Amino acid sequence: MDYLVVIEKTGNGFSAYVPDLPGCVVAGDTVNDVAALIRDAVGFHVESLIEDGEPIPPPDTTSTLVRV
């Protein structure tokens, strides 16, 4: 499954979250850091849902760029 990941600049680095997986959030010093961390976090998050017998949310969120 391919989930949309949002990466945002913070005051002291970057954070990332997955809108379709509430609670799946990471923070790091660089975009590359958070990209690697969120990849692992998604895997752990999905594994945790499976272990708890919870449904795995489908990847429904999409994005687009708007030129202004």
MOPAC internal coordinates of N, CA, C and O (Angstrom, degrees):
PM7 1SCF
backbone

  N    0.0000 0     0.00 0     0.00 0    0    0    0
  C    1.4450 1     0.00 0     0.00 0    1    0    0
  C    1.5249 1   108.86 1     0.00 0    2    1    0
  O    1.2310 1   120.78 1   -34.33 1    3    2    1
  N    1.2982 1   116.11 1   145.67 1    3    2    1
  C    1.4608 1   122.38 1   178.10 1    5    3    2
  C    1.5270 1   109.09 1  -112.76 1    6    5    3
  O    1.2310 1   120.80 1   -65.74 1    7    6    5
  N    1.3284 1   116.07 1   114.26 1    7    6    5
  C    1.4546 1   121.46 1   179.04 1    9    7    6
  C    1.5259 1   110.15 1  -101.78 1   10    9    7
  O    1.2310 1   120.73 1   -37.44 1   11   10    9
  N    1.3244 1   116.21 1   142.56 1   11   10    9
  C    1.4534 1   121.49 1   173.73 1   13   11   10
  C    1.5224 1   108.59 1   -70.67 1   14   13   11
  O    1.2310 1   120.66 1   -47.54 1   15   14   13
  N    1.3208 1   116.35 1   132.46 1   15   14   13
  C    1.4589 1   122.90 1   176.61 1   17   15   14
  C    1.5179 1   107.75 1  -116.22 1   18   17   15
  O    1.2310 1   120.55 1   -48.50 1   19   18   17
  N    1.3332 1   116.56 1   131.50 1   19   18   17
  C    1.4610 1   121.91 1   176.58 1   21   19   18
  C    1.5243 1   107.50 1  -104.41 1   22   21   19
  O    1.2310 1   121.05 1   -54.95 1   23   22   21
  N    1.3312 1   115.60 1   125.05 1   23   22   21
  C    1.4667 1   121.54 1   177.35 1   25   23   22
  C    1.5194 1   107.57 1  -113.11 1   26   25   23
  O    1.2310 1   121.27 1   -50.86 1   27   26   25
  N    1.3359 1   115.18 1   129.14 1   27   26   25
  C    1.4589 1   121.01 1  -177.55 1   29   27   26
  C    1.5261 1   110.58 1  -127.34 1   30   29   27
  O    1.2310 1   121.10 1   -34.80 1   31   30   29
  N    1.3156 1   115.51 1   145.20 1   31   30   29
  C    1.4582 1   121.34 1   173.73 1   33   31   30
  C    1.5149 1   107.96 1   -76.40 1   34   33   31
  O    1.2310 1   120.78 1   -43.23 1   35   34   33
  N    1.3248 1   116.11 1   136.77 1   35   34   33
  C    1.4648 1   121.66 1   176.55 1   37   35   34
  C    1.5227 1   108.75 1  -115.36 1   38   37   35
  O    1.2310 1   120.23 1     2.58 1   39   38   37
  N    1.3069 1   117.16 1  -177.42 1   39   38   37
  C    1.4578 1   120.98 1   179.50 1   41   39   38
  C    1.5133 1   114.08 1   -63.73 1   42   41   39
  O    1.2310 1   120.61 1   152.76 1   43   42   41
  N    1.3250 1   116.43 1   -27.24 1   43   42   41
  C    1.4677 1   119.12 1  -176.57 1   45   43   42
  C    1.5280 1   113.15 1  -134.63 1   46   45   43
  O    1.2310 1   119.68 1  -155.51 1   47   46   45
  N    1.3153 1   118.21 1    24.49 1   47   46   45
  C    1.4657 1   120.98 1   179.32 1   49   47   46
  C    1.5092 1   110.36 1   160.74 1   50   49   47
  O    1.2310 1   121.18 1    46.36 1   51   50   49
  N    1.3357 1   115.35 1  -133.64 1   51   50   49
  C    1.4532 1   121.70 1  -178.21 1   53   51   50
  C    1.5172 1   109.81 1  -141.07 1   54   53   51
  O    1.2310 1   121.15 1   -25.30 1   55   54   53
  N    1.3256 1   115.41 1   154.70 1   55   54   53
  C    1.4619 1   120.57 1   172.81 1   57   55   54
  C    1.5179 1   107.66 1  -130.67 1   58   57   55
  O    1.2310 1   121.05 1   -19.86 1   59   58   57
  N    1.3177 1   115.60 1   160.14 1   59   58   57
  C    1.4613 1   121.24 1   178.13 1   61   59   58
  C    1.5209 1   108.47 1  -142.49 1   62   61   59
  O    1.2310 1   121.58 1   -32.73 1   63   62   61
  N    1.3387 1   114.58 1   147.27 1   63   62   61
  C    1.4538 1   119.77 1   175.98 1   65   63   62
  C    1.5198 1   109.16 1  -148.40 1   66   65   63
  O    1.2310 1   121.68 1   -17.28 1   67   66   65
  N    1.3278 1   114.40 1   162.72 1   67   66   65
  C    1.4648 1   121.95 1  -179.00 1   69   67   66
  C    1.5293 1   106.79 1  -116.42 1   70   69   67
  O    1.2310 1   119.85 1   -72.09 1   71   70   69
  N    1.3419 1   117.88 1   107.91 1   71   70   69
  C    1.4644 1   119.79 1  -176.54 1   73   71   70
  C    1.5286 1   114.03 1   -55.81 1   74   73   71
  O    1.2310 1   119.84 1   147.58 1   75   74   73
  N    1.3257 1   117.91 1   -32.42 1   75   74   73
  C    1.4608 1   120.61 1  -178.01 1   77   75   74
  C    1.5270 1   113.83 1   -83.49 1   78   77   75
  O    1.2310 1   120.38 1   174.09 1   79   78   77
  N    1.3348 1   116.89 1    -5.91 1   79   78   77
  C    1.4704 1   121.40 1   178.70 1   81   79   78
  C    1.5312 1   108.45 1  -126.12 1   82   81   79
  O    1.2310 1   119.97 1   -99.97 1   83   82   81
  N    1.3221 1   117.65 1    80.03 1   83   82   81
  C    1.4653 1   120.33 1  -178.20 1   85   83   82
  C    1.5297 1   111.68 1   -52.26 1   86   85   83
  O    1.2310 1   121.44 1   -47.37 1   87   86   85
  N    1.3269 1   114.85 1   132.63 1   87   86   85
  C    1.4574 1   120.42 1   179.53 1   89   87   86
  C    1.5127 1   113.64 1    93.01 1   90   89   87
  O    1.2310 1   119.94 1   172.53 1   91   90   89
  N    1.3094 1   117.72 1    -7.47 1   91   90   89
  C    1.4668 1   121.43 1   179.63 1   93   91   90
  C    1.5247 1   107.70 1   -89.95 1   94   93   91
  O    1.2310 1   120.98 1   -85.10 1   95   94   93
  N    1.3471 1   115.74 1    94.90 1   95   94   93
  C    1.4571 1   123.18 1  -171.93 1   97   95   94
  C    1.5224 1   108.88 1  -138.60 1   98   97   95
  O    1.2310 1   120.53 1   -36.04 1   99   98   97
  N    1.3312 1   116.58 1   143.96 1   99   98   97
  C    1.4685 1   121.49 1   174.55 1  101   99   98
  C    1.5214 1   109.11 1  -139.97 1  102  101   99
  O    1.2310 1   120.98 1   -14.54 1  103  102  101
  N    1.3250 1   115.73 1   165.46 1  103  102  101
  C    1.4561 1   122.19 1   174.94 1  105  103  102
  C    1.5164 1   108.45 1  -140.82 1  106  105  103
  O    1.2310 1   121.00 1   -30.27 1  107  106  105
  N    1.3301 1   115.69 1   149.73 1  107  106  105
  C    1.4569 1   120.11 1   179.27 1  109  107  106
  C    1.5080 1   110.93 1  -162.42 1  110  109  107
  O    1.2310 1   121.21 1    -0.79 1  111  110  109
  N    1.3289 1   115.28 1   179.21 1  111  110  109
  C    1.4562 1   121.11 1  -176.24 1  113  111  110
  C    1.5244 1   113.71 1   -80.23 1  114  113  111
  O    1.2310 1   120.12 1   149.10 1  115  114  113
  N    1.3365 1   117.38 1   -30.90 1  115  114  113
  C    1.4606 1   121.02 1  -176.08 1  117  115  114
  C    1.5258 1   110.29 1  -133.17 1  118  117  115
  O    1.2310 1   121.19 1   -13.90 1  119  118  117
  N    1.3297 1   115.33 1   166.10 1  119  118  117
  C    1.4612 1   120.32 1   175.74 1  121  119  118
  C    1.5200 1   109.61 1   -60.30 1  122  121  119
  O    1.2310 1   120.14 1   138.25 1  123  122  121
  N    1.3161 1   117.33 1   -41.75 1  123  122  121
  C    1.4709 1   120.24 1   179.33 1  125  123  122
  C    1.5233 1   111.28 1   -62.38 1  126  125  123
  O    1.2310 1   120.49 1   140.56 1  127  126  125
  N    1.3280 1   116.67 1   -39.44 1  127  126  125
  C    1.4739 1   120.56 1   177.46 1  129  127  126
  C    1.5265 1   110.85 1   -59.11 1  130  129  127
  O    1.2310 1   120.74 1   128.06 1  131  130  129
  N    1.3353 1   116.19 1   -51.94 1  131  130  129
  C    1.4612 1   118.02 1  -176.21 1  133  131  130
  C    1.5259 1   111.74 1   -69.64 1  134  133  131
  O    1.2310 1   119.78 1   149.75 1  135  134  133
  N    1.3223 1   118.03 1   -30.25 1  135  134  133
  C    1.4711 1   119.96 1   177.18 1  137  135  134
  C    1.5255 1   110.13 1   -62.90 1  138  137  135
  O    1.2310 1   120.35 1   136.05 1  139  138  137
  N    1.3267 1   116.93 1   -43.95 1  139  138  137
  C    1.4670 1   120.49 1   178.20 1  141  139  138
  C    1.5222 1   110.88 1   -68.25 1  142  141  139
  O    1.2310 1   120.34 1   137.30 1  143  142  141
  N    1.3249 1   116.95 1   -42.70 1  143  142  141
  C    1.4638 1   120.81 1  -178.56 1  145  143  142
  C    1.5249 1   111.89 1   -65.12 1  146  145  143
  O    1.2310 1   120.22 1   138.16 1  147  146  145
  N    1.3320 1   117.19 1   -41.84 1  147  146  145
  C    1.4720 1   118.64 1  -177.28 1  149  147  146
  C    1.5209 1   110.33 1   -70.01 1  150  149  147
  O    1.2310 1   119.93 1   147.07 1  151  150  149
  N    1.3225 1   117.73 1   -32.93 1  151  150  149
  C    1.4665 1   120.42 1   176.58 1  153  151  150
  C    1.5331 1   109.54 1   -58.88 1  154  153  151
  O    1.2310 1   120.73 1   133.29 1  155  154  153
  N    1.3312 1   116.21 1   -46.71 1  155  154  153
  C    1.4682 1   120.37 1   177.57 1  157  155  154
  C    1.5223 1   111.07 1   -66.00 1  158  157  155
  O    1.2310 1   120.46 1   138.65 1  159  158  157
  N    1.3388 1   116.72 1   -41.35 1  159  158  157
  C    1.4599 1   120.97 1  -177.63 1  161  159  158
  C    1.5237 1   111.59 1   -62.35 1  162  161  159
  O    1.2310 1   120.29 1   140.62 1  163  162  161
  N    1.3281 1   117.05 1   -39.38 1  163  162  161
  C    1.4695 1   120.08 1   178.15 1  165  163  162
  C    1.5173 1   109.68 1   -61.94 1  166  165  163
  O    1.2310 1   120.22 1   134.92 1  167  166  165
  N    1.3209 1   117.18 1   -45.08 1  167  166  165
  C    1.4602 1   120.43 1   178.22 1  169  167  166
  C    1.5127 1   112.23 1   -59.35 1  170  169  167
  O    1.2310 1   120.56 1   132.97 1  171  170  169
  N    1.3291 1   116.53 1   -47.03 1  171  170  169
  C    1.4682 1   120.41 1   179.00 1  173  171  170
  C    1.5200 1   111.40 1   -64.23 1  174  173  171
  O    1.2310 1   120.62 1   140.39 1  175  174  173
  N    1.3255 1   116.42 1   -39.61 1  175  174  173
  C    1.4616 1   120.98 1  -179.27 1  177  175  174
  C    1.5272 1   110.55 1   -62.41 1  178  177  175
  O    1.2310 1   120.71 1   132.17 1  179  178  177
  N    1.3172 1   116.25 1   -47.83 1  179  178  177
  C    1.4662 1   120.44 1   179.92 1  181  179  178
  C    1.5285 1   110.66 1   -64.46 1  182  181  179
  O    1.2310 1   120.12 1   137.43 1  183  182  181
  N    1.3254 1   117.37 1   -42.57 1  183  182  181
  C    1.4732 1   120.56 1   176.95 1  185  183  182
  C    1.5241 1   110.97 1   -58.52 1  186  185  183
  O    1.2310 1   120.42 1   138.19 1  187  186  185
  N    1.3240 1   116.81 1   -41.81 1  187  186  185
  C    1.4618 1   121.66 1  -179.90 1  189  187  186
  C    1.5318 1   110.93 1   -63.88 1  190  189  187
  O    1.2310 1   120.76 1   137.68 1  191  190  189
  N    1.3392 1   116.16 1   -42.32 1  191  190  189
  C    1.4690 1   119.40 1   177.36 1  193  191  190
  C    1.5229 1   110.92 1   -60.76 1  194  193  191
  O    1.2310 1   120.63 1   136.29 1  195  194  193
  N    1.3166 1   116.40 1   -43.71 1  195  194  193
  C    1.4687 1   120.74 1   179.48 1  197  195  194
  C    1.5265 1   110.31 1   -61.58 1  198  197  195
  O    1.2310 1   120.53 1   132.43 1  199  198  197
  N    1.3402 1   116.59 1   -47.57 1  199  198  197
  C    1.4640 1   120.91 1  -179.36 1  201  199  198
  C    1.5262 1   111.92 1   -60.58 1  202  201  199
  O    1.2310 1   120.55 1   145.50 1  203  202  201
  N    1.3389 1   116.56 1   -34.50 1  203  202  201
  C    1.4631 1   121.17 1  -178.97 1  205  203  202
  C    1.5252 1   112.84 1   -86.62 1  206  205  203
  O    1.2310 1   120.62 1  -179.47 1  207  206  205
  N    1.3386 1   116.43 1     0.53 1  207  206  205
  C    1.4587 1   120.18 1   179.96 1  209  207  206
  C    1.5202 1   113.56 1    72.16 1  210  209  207
  O    1.2310 1   120.34 1  -160.61 1  211  210  209
  N    1.3019 1   116.95 1    19.39 1  211  210  209
  C    1.4636 1   122.31 1  -179.71 1  213  211  210
  C    1.5293 1   110.14 1   -88.86 1  214  213  211
  O    1.2310 1   120.18 1   -27.39 1  215  214  213
  N    1.3160 1   117.26 1   152.61 1  215  214  213
  C    1.4659 1   119.41 1   176.81 1  217  215  214
  C    1.5292 1   110.72 1   -70.64 1  218  217  215
  O    1.2310 1   120.75 1   -30.99 1  219  218  217
  N    1.3097 1   116.16 1   149.01 1  219  218  217
  C    1.4573 1   121.63 1   176.58 1  221  219  218
  C    1.5271 1   107.18 1   -92.38 1  222  221  219
  O    1.2310 1   120.32 1   -62.74 1  223  222  221
  N    1.3372 1   116.99 1   117.26 1  223  222  221
  C    1.4670 1   119.07 1  -179.29 1  225  223  222
  C    1.5319 1   110.88 1   -61.78 1  226  225  223
  O    1.2310 1   120.61 1   -43.50 1  227  226  225
  N    1.3103 1   116.43 1   136.50 1  227  226  225
  C    1.4658 1   118.10 1   177.62 1  229  227  226
  C    1.5334 1   109.99 1   -72.00 1  230  229  227
  O    1.2310 1   120.41 1   -27.91 1  231  230  229
  N    1.3172 1   116.81 1   152.09 1  231  230  229
  C    1.4594 1   119.33 1   176.49 1  233  231  230
  C    1.5254 1   110.26 1   -75.80 1  234  233  231
  O    1.2310 1   120.42 1   -82.36 1  235  234  233
  N    1.3294 1   116.79 1    97.64 1  235  234  233
  C    1.4614 1   122.68 1  -176.26 1  237  235  234
  C    1.5257 1   114.16 1  -103.50 1  238  237  235
  O    1.2310 1   119.94 1   157.31 1  239  238  237
  N    1.3286 1   117.72 1   -22.69 1  239  238  237
  C    1.4557 1   120.77 1  -174.60 1  241  239  238
  C    1.5239 1   110.82 1   -76.59 1  242  241  239
  O    1.2310 1   121.12 1   -43.06 1  243  242  241
  N    1.3203 1   115.47 1   136.94 1  243  242  241
  C    1.4611 1   121.37 1   175.65 1  245  243  242
  C    1.5155 1   108.34 1  -125.55 1  246  245  243
  O    1.2310 1   120.95 1    -6.20 1  247  246  245
  N    1.3199 1   115.79 1   173.80 1  247  246  245
  C    1.4558 1   119.71 1   178.35 1  249  247  246
  C    1.5265 1   110.03 1  -143.64 1  250  249  247
  O    1.2310 1   121.84 1   -15.22 1  251  250  249
  N    1.3040 1   114.08 1   164.78 1  251  250  249
  C    1.4516 1   120.89 1   174.71 1  253  251  250
  C    1.5192 1   107.14 1  -152.24 1  254  253  251
  O    1.2310 1   121.06 1   -23.93 1  255  254  253
  N    1.3106 1   115.58 1   156.07 1  255  254  253
  C    1.4656 1   120.65 1   174.63 1  257  255  254
  C    1.5148 1   108.63 1  -100.13 1  258  257  255
  O    1.2310 1   120.86 1   -37.81 1  259  258  257
  N    1.3196 1   115.95 1   142.19 1  259  258  257
  C    1.4494 1   122.15 1   178.91 1  261  259  258
  C    1.5160 1   107.74 1  -119.44 1  262  261  259
  O    1.2310 1   120.43 1   -58.81 1  263  262  261
  N    1.2941 1   116.78 1   121.19 1  263  262  261
  C    1.4641 1   120.65 1   178.47 1  265  263  262
  C    1.5212 1   109.69 1   -85.05 1  266  265  263
  O    1.2310 1   120.31 1   -49.66 1  267  266  265
  N    1.3373 1   117.01 1   130.34 1  267  266  265
  C    1.4696 1   121.01 1   178.40 1  269  267  266
  C    1.5191 1   110.26 1  -124.94 1  270  269  267
  O    1.2310 1   120.10 1   180.00 1  271  270  269

